[in-house]
Amino acid sequence: MRVTVVGGGPGGLYFAILMKRADPRHEIRVIERNAPDATFGWGVVFSEETLGGLRDADPLSYEEITQTFARWGAIDIHYRDRTIRSRGHVFSGIARKRLLEILQRRCRDLGVDLAFHEEVSELEALPQADLVVGADGVNSTVRRLHQEVFVPTMDVHSTKFAWFGTERAFDAFTFSFRENEHGLFQVHAYPFDARSSTFIVECPEETWRRAGLDQATEQESMAYCESLFAEELSGRPLMSNRSVWMSFVTLRCESWHRGKVVLLGDAAHTAHFTIGSGTKLAMDDAVSLAAAFSRHAQPRAAIAEYELDRQPVVERFQEAARESATYFESVRRYADFEPIQFAFNLLTRSGRITHLELERRDARFVASVDGWFAMRATERGEPGPTAESAPNVAAPAPYLVPLRLREAEIANRVVLSPVHDDALEGTLGGAGARSLLDAAAAGAGLVRADAVAVSAHARITVGSAGLYQDDHVRAWADVVEGMHRTSAALLGVCLTHSGRRGATGPRAEGVDLPLGEGDETWPLLAPSAIPYTRRAQSPHPMTAEKMRDVAEDFRASAERALEAGVDVLEVDMGQGYLLASFLSPLTNLREDDYGGSPEGRMRYPLEVFDAVRQAWPAERPLLVRLNVTDWASGGLEVDDALEVTRVLRDHGCDAVNVAAGQTVANDRPLYGRMFLVGHSDRIRNEAGIPTLVGGSLTTRDEVNTVLAAGRADMCVLDIRRNAR
Ligand SMILES: Cc1cc2nc3c(=O)[nH]c(=O)nc-3n(C[C@H](O)[C@H](O)[C@H](O)COP(=O)(O)OP(=O)(O)OC[C@H]3O[C@@H](n4cnc5c(N)ncnc54)[C@H](O)[C@@H]3O)c2cc1C
């Protein structure tokens, strides 16, 4: 086979090695525009757990690379004049230049033709080949020449970074945060040989401009960073290697091939540098593509297998990298965190390391975190400096730590929210009551009864339970009594008016299917006359009188909840139900005082909230289930929800139950593992309010991770999903 590789970075060189090793008859030429010893940046880090693939692919280069490695096992986090160390990790680093030297030498030994100082600008000019590999990095010419097939998308990140080196060999992966009059700067530093380290400085673009770094020369930038991070550098200078300020670009391509032209490494995809994986991903691509060619004589079959093998893996890394990049872009959000929680949050930022994984690596560190969390949460004194020197090895896991909201003590942070629609004319049915009691018996701290109707016309479906008649109280009182007698759980009730999503068939048979002909149905209310689906009833826009009536229904239902002994009350402003549809500009087109501006759209939900807060005793918590994004163009976004949350908080809301989507039927949901946690994090830490979060949280480990990292205060465990 004749193979042309465009680009002599780690991905291109490694592919050439593996192909030549597989069959020495292959004619392989690598074309590189730069000199052999010219490269950008300094050292790259590898997570050693993932190196097995390289050993199997080419033991000789593996041996030489790993013999050159600087190795370490700790992560240091310098934050607010404290250094928190987490141990038990396995990292290795190598100078990029050294890595390229090893790979180039191996290529030569195997007979690969290396051509330096040749820049490829069109593919037609290349020698005839059976396969052309575009391994020419993030600004790939090969990709650009056929971008209509590769369909690249590029997300430019909002921070600026410069990739420096320094002659100080750190003994840990080091994160450092320093604030000056221009803003917050962070450093990611790690060793790459016995004497030197990579030293990447990153900051938000505004900070960078305020510091005048947009106008500064390379020397001036270095001097600025040397002075700011003098302590971390122990007075040593920084070193530059084309270390200009850049914005990282996350690249994705719909396809990685066009006929016999195939992309590999950074030319096909990038993953933010804060998870340090790009080199490894490029080399793993090379392993996969070469292996596919050893199995298939036909390039088409080999390339198809390569894409099938690699694309899902890369997507997972990109997802973790996105989480990690978002963390560093918004790290100011955690400015009030104590160092120990700040460190735990940083270490678990990308979702790849959880509480349990961290405990396996460094039980002592996790004991400090858990000890701090338990003491902090139960207000049994501040942990003080001994938390890390003498960690509490007997501290309960975060999910077992009680939470106090007003006078209510919720025994643990796990919330269960069973759904049953077997009510008869609003009276909670036997199966519904049992599922609530079962949830309490299962150990939840808080059991939520979802979507409890405030009037007959507020029901979602015929079987929805309600609190709209005095004779509904008995069944709820029985549940409360049974729950308190047999468990430590508290009962929470979410008061809902279904709005334009009402009068539908049982939810078990499908969501939002209108009641059939002959079924008992009822008229719907909404801010504006927009049906939820094409088949749904058109709702009546609410008059002032109707608005007063519904607010009164909420208030009266709250009084009945109190009479029944309900512990925690929630007002439903989520998922397209009545109050949520007032908040969203997609469903509220009113031109009176209750529409238009965000304040106008918020007016009615706030009036209802105030009415409930007045009826609900000051010592009992009142929550709001709030849509933080509509997942639809032109709809509510998290920034809008933050404003709503701040107002609700000031009106006496004790916590937000984070919800998303279903405002409109054609929304574009982003479901996935823990898909609401990022939103909860923003609401909690930017609006300063406790949050309750669900969304595919299926294990106690996930719950512990979310809680200890300060991304939520209670978690809805999805045990139904778990059971599948
Ligand atoms: C700040 C920062 C820190 C990083 N840290 C790490 C880390 O710790 N660990 C890690 O694994 N990854 C890290 N990366 C990512 C890593 O550098 C890349 O993912 C990796 O280099 C990709 O390898 P590649 O072979 O695909 O592309 P590249 O290394 O970019 O190589 C592409 C080659 O193609 C050549 N070329 C380009 N165009 C042409 C042309 N038209 N003709 C001929 N030649 C051409 C270039 O000169 C270059 O040599 C980091 C990246 C950044 C920005």
Ligand as a Chemical Component Dictionary entry (heavy atoms), coordinates in Angstrom:
data_LIG
# 
_chem_comp.id                   LIG 
_chem_comp.type                 NON-POLYMER 
_chem_comp.pdbx_formal_charge   0 
_chem_comp.three_letter_code    LIG 
# 
loop_
_chem_comp_atom.comp_id 
_chem_comp_atom.atom_id 
_chem_comp_atom.alt_atom_id 
_chem_comp_atom.type_symbol 
_chem_comp_atom.charge 
_chem_comp_atom.model_Cartn_x 
_chem_comp_atom.model_Cartn_y 
_chem_comp_atom.model_Cartn_z 
_chem_comp_atom.pdbx_ordinal 
LIG C1  C1  C 0 -1.989 24.196 26.002 1  
LIG C2  C2  C 0 -2.096 22.798 25.540 2  
LIG C3  C3  C 0 -1.719 21.778 26.393 3  
LIG C4  C4  C 0 -1.840 20.456 25.991 4  
LIG N1  N1  N 0 -1.505 19.504 26.872 5  
LIG C5  C5  C 0 -1.663 18.224 26.517 6  
LIG C6  C6  C 0 -1.350 17.191 27.435 7  
LIG O1  O1  O 0 -0.938 17.451 28.544 8  
LIG N2  N2  N 0 -1.555 15.913 27.055 9  
LIG C7  C7  C 0 -2.021 15.584 25.835 10 
LIG O2  O2  O 0 -2.187 14.392 25.542 11 
LIG N3  N3  N 0 -2.328 16.540 24.933 12 
LIG C8  C8  C 0 -2.155 17.845 25.241 13 
LIG N4  N4  N 0 -2.467 18.800 24.347 14 
LIG C9  C9  C 0 -3.018 18.430 23.031 15 
LIG C10 C10 C 0 -1.965 17.950 22.073 16 
LIG O3  O3  O 0 -0.945 18.890 21.915 17 
LIG C11 C11 C 0 -2.599 17.640 20.717 18 
LIG O4  O4  O 0 -3.835 17.024 20.885 19 
LIG C12 C12 C 0 -1.689 16.735 19.907 20 
LIG O5  O5  O 0 -0.523 17.416 19.568 21 
LIG C13 C13 C 0 -2.396 16.254 18.637 22 
LIG O6  O6  O 0 -1.515 15.541 17.839 23 
LIG P1  P1  P 0 -1.676 15.532 16.272 24 
LIG O7  O7  O 0 -0.568 14.692 15.748 25 
LIG O8  O8  O 0 -3.050 15.168 15.896 26 
LIG O9  O9  O 0 -1.502 17.038 15.792 27 
LIG P2  P2  P 0 -0.271 18.048 15.991 28 
LIG O10 O10 O 0 0.550  17.690 17.153 29 
LIG O11 O11 O 0 -0.830 19.412 15.937 30 
LIG O12 O12 O 0 0.613  17.809 14.707 31 
LIG C14 C14 C 0 0.210  18.249 13.444 32 
LIG C15 C15 C 0 1.458  18.425 12.583 33 
LIG O13 O13 O 0 1.038  18.723 11.266 34 
LIG C16 C16 C 0 1.897  19.722 10.723 35 
LIG N5  N5  N 0 1.176  20.392 9.650  36 
LIG C17 C17 C 0 0.089  21.199 9.784  37 
LIG N6  N6  N 0 -0.354 21.601 8.580  38 
LIG C18 C18 C 0 0.474  21.051 7.672  39 
LIG C19 C19 C 0 0.520  21.105 6.262  40 
LIG N7  N7  N 0 -0.372 21.784 5.559  41 
LIG N8  N8  N 0 1.498  20.429 5.638  42 
LIG C20 C20 C 0 2.422  19.706 6.338  43 
LIG N9  N9  N 0 2.414  19.628 7.680  44 
LIG C21 C21 C 0 1.444  20.277 8.339  45 
LIG C22 C22 C 0 2.217  20.592 11.912 46 
LIG O14 O14 O 0 3.396  21.339 11.716 47 
LIG C23 C23 C 0 2.337  19.574 13.027 48 
LIG O15 O15 O 0 3.646  19.132 13.193 49 
LIG C24 C24 C 0 -2.337 20.149 24.703 50 
LIG C25 C25 C 0 -2.691 21.157 23.830 51 
LIG C26 C26 C 0 -2.577 22.480 24.237 52 
LIG C27 C27 C 0 -2.985 23.564 23.295 53 
# 
loop_
_chem_comp_bond.comp_id 
_chem_comp_bond.atom_id_1 
_chem_comp_bond.atom_id_2 
_chem_comp_bond.value_order 
_chem_comp_bond.pdbx_ordinal 
LIG C1  C2  SING 1  
LIG C2  C3  SING 2  
LIG C2  C26 DOUB 3  
LIG C3  C4  DOUB 4  
LIG C4  N1  SING 5  
LIG C4  C24 SING 6  
LIG N1  C5  DOUB 7  
LIG C5  C6  SING 8  
LIG C5  C8  SING 9  
LIG C6  O1  DOUB 10 
LIG C6  N2  SING 11 
LIG N2  C7  SING 12 
LIG C7  O2  DOUB 13 
LIG C7  N3  SING 14 
LIG N3  C8  DOUB 15 
LIG C8  N4  SING 16 
LIG N4  C9  SING 17 
LIG N4  C24 SING 18 
LIG C9  C10 SING 19 
LIG C10 O3  SING 20 
LIG C10 C11 SING 21 
LIG C11 O4  SING 22 
LIG C11 C12 SING 23 
LIG C12 O5  SING 24 
LIG C12 C13 SING 25 
LIG C13 O6  SING 26 
LIG O6  P1  SING 27 
LIG P1  O7  DOUB 28 
LIG P1  O8  SING 29 
LIG P1  O9  SING 30 
LIG O9  P2  SING 31 
LIG P2  O10 DOUB 32 
LIG P2  O11 SING 33 
LIG P2  O12 SING 34 
LIG O12 C14 SING 35 
LIG C14 C15 SING 36 
LIG C15 O13 SING 37 
LIG C15 C23 SING 38 
LIG O13 C16 SING 39 
LIG C16 N5  SING 40 
LIG C16 C22 SING 41 
LIG N5  C17 SING 42 
LIG N5  C21 SING 43 
LIG C17 N6  DOUB 44 
LIG N6  C18 SING 45 
LIG C18 C19 SING 46 
LIG C18 C21 DOUB 47 
LIG C19 N7  SING 48 
LIG C19 N8  DOUB 49 
LIG N8  C20 SING 50 
LIG C20 N9  DOUB 51 
LIG N9  C21 SING 52 
LIG C22 O14 SING 53 
LIG C22 C23 SING 54 
LIG C23 O15 SING 55 
LIG C24 C25 DOUB 56 
LIG C25 C26 SING 57 
LIG C26 C27 SING 58 
# 
